[in-house]
């Protein structure tokens, strides 16, 4: 797991969950969960899934591409990327940025 998440003020910033018998790593910071619940219309969502494929710079360091395709924080190279409220929430939860 990339070391930068360990510097987030709210710990743990991510956790391992089991979904349909498969282990998944999800980001669970407060603003990320709030934004994801609103975005996906699901009040029981526990976090946003992180990438589980690719190399050391991709796995666990970016949003899962199949869920957040076209998003700025996916590890895939896409021509026109969007920055969602979920990513802005991640930036704010890091403690390094104030989103306005």
Secondary structure, DSSP 8 states (H G I E B T S, - for coil): --GGGGGSSSS-SEEEEEETTEEEEEE--HHHHHHHHHHHT-TT---EEB--SSSTTTTTTSB-HHHHTTBTTBSS--SS-B--HHHHHHHHHTTS----
